[in-house]
Amino acid sequence: MSPRTDRRIPAALLILRLFLGIFLLQWSIEKLILPDAAARVASNFYGVTLAVPASYALGVGELILSLALLFGFYRTVSYGLSLLVHTVTVVVSWRQLFDPWGLAKVGNHLWISTWPTWGGFAALFLMRDRDIWTVDGWRRSRGALPTKQATGL
């Protein structure tokens, strides 16, 4: 691979990671600031009852996850969990797009945006080893994490 390409890949992954991290961050902040709204979304969208304390707990968990994603901390875990969290949304959003007979619902095309976002999460997870402008990348360069050569991976 050429040196020019090598610089563009980490830059592209940084951009992707930052915007996906911000995407998750805004949902965690909403759960913390508007727990009643999060409970309504959980009830109407996911069909589960969410108490206000549970909204706070989910908000804190999602905040930790989104910050880990934003900074590239424990990439395999944070990118994988982010992909899993968004996968649940994509699966649940299917019923927002189609009626029981598989026909598209008019006015619900906004939910289609969950699909390319899922693709971004999947691509970031698959390319996590090339996402080197991260906390993990910095720690590895400082000798705090073993290199692939040292682990044999």
C-alpha positions in Angstrom: 0.0 0.0 0.0 1.3 3.4 -0.8 2.3 5.9 1.9 -0.4 8.3 0.7 -3.1 5.6 1.0 -1.8 4.7 4.5 -2.5 8.3 5.7 -6.0 8.5 4.2 -7.3 5.3 5.8 -6.7 6.4 9.4 -8.1 9.8 8.5 -11.2 8.3 7.0 -11.7 6.0 10.0 -11.2 9.0 12.4 -13.9 10.9 10.7 -16.2 7.9 10.7 -15.5 7.1 14.3 -16.0 10.7 15.5 -19.4 11.1 13.7 -20.6 7.7 14.9 -19.5 8.5 18.4 -21.4 11.8 18.3 -24.4 9.9 17.0 -24.4 7.6 20.0 -23.5 10.4 22.4 -26.6 12.4 21.7 -28.8 9.4 22.6 -27.0 8.9 25.9 -27.3 12.6 26.8 -31.0 12.5 26.0 -31.5 9.6 28.4 -29.7 11.5 31.1 -31.4 14.9 30.5 -34.9 13.7 29.5 -35.4 10.3 31.2 -39.2 10.5 30.7 -38.8 10.9 27.0 -36.4 7.9 26.9 -39.1 5.9 28.8 -41.7 6.9 26.2 -39.4 5.9 23.3 -38.7 2.6 25.0 -42.4 2.0 25.5 -43.6 3.1 22.0 -40.7 2.0 19.9 -39.3 -1.1 21.7 -42.4 -2.2 23.5 -40.7 -2.3 26.9 -41.4 -0.4 30.2 -38.4 1.7 31.3 -38.4 3.2 34.7 -36.6 6.6 35.2 -33.7 5.1 37.2 -33.2 2.5 34.3 -33.1 5.4 31.8 -30.3 7.0 33.9 -28.5 3.6 34.0 -28.8 3.1 30.3 -27.7 6.7 29.7 -24.6 6.3 31.8 -23.8 3.0 30.1 -24.3 4.4 26.6 -22.3 7.5 27.6 -19.3 5.4 28.6 -19.7 3.4 25.4 -20.0 6.5 23.1 -16.9 8.1 24.8 -14.9 4.8 24.3 -16.0 4.8 20.7 -15.2 8.5 20.2 -11.7 8.1 21.6 -11.0 4.6 20.2 -10.6 3.0 23.6 -10.7 -0.8 23.7 -11.6 -0.8 20.0 -12.8 -4.4 19.6 -15.1 -4.1 22.6 -16.4 -0.5 22.1 -16.8 -0.8 18.4 -18.4 -4.2 18.7 -20.9 -3.1 21.4 -21.7 0.1 19.4 -22.5 -2.1 16.4 -24.6 -4.4 18.5 -26.6 -1.5 20.1 -27.3 0.0 16.7 -28.2 -3.4 15.3 -31.0 -3.6 17.8 -32.3 -0.3 16.6 -32.1 -1.4 13.0 -34.0 -4.6 13.7 -36.7 -2.8 15.7 -37.0 0.0 13.1 -38.1 -2.6 10.4 -41.7 -2.4 11.7 -41.5 1.4 11.5 -40.9 1.1 7.7 -43.3 -1.7 6.7 -46.8 -2.8 7.7 -47.4 -6.5 8.5 -47.8 -7.3 4.7 -44.4 -5.9 3.8 -45.7 -2.7 2.2 -43.9 0.5 2.8 -45.5 2.9 5.2 -45.9 6.5 3.9 -44.0 9.1 5.9 -41.6 6.8 7.7 -38.7 7.0 5.3 -36.5 8.6 8.0 -36.0 5.2 9.5 -34.1 4.1 6.4 -31.2 6.2 7.7 -30.6 3.6 10.3 -29.3 1.3 7.6 -26.3 3.3 6.3 -25.5 4.2 9.9 -25.4 0.5 10.6 -23.1 0.1 7.6 -20.8 2.7 9.1 -20.6 0.9 12.4 -20.0 -2.4 10.7 -17.2 -0.9 8.5 -15.5 0.7 11.5 -15.6 -2.6 13.4 -14.2 -4.5 10.5 -11.4 -2.0 10.0 -10.7 -1.4 13.7 -7.0 -2.5 13.4 -6.4 0.2 10.8 -8.0 2.9 13.0 -4.7 3.9 14.6 -5.4 7.6 15.5 -7.0 6.4 18.8 -6.3 6.0 22.5 -5.4 2.3 21.8 -3.1 3.4 18.9 -1.4 5.9 21.2 -1.0 3.4 24.0 0.5 0.9 21.5 3.0 3.4 20.2 4.0 4.2 23.8 4.5 0.4 24.6 1.5 0.2 26.9 -0.2 -2.4 24.6 1.5 -5.3 23.0 2.1 -5.1 19.3 0.8 -7.7 16.8 4.3 -9.0 16.4 4.7 -9.6 20.1 1.4 -11.4 20.4 1.7 -13.3 17.2 -1.6 -12.0 15.9 
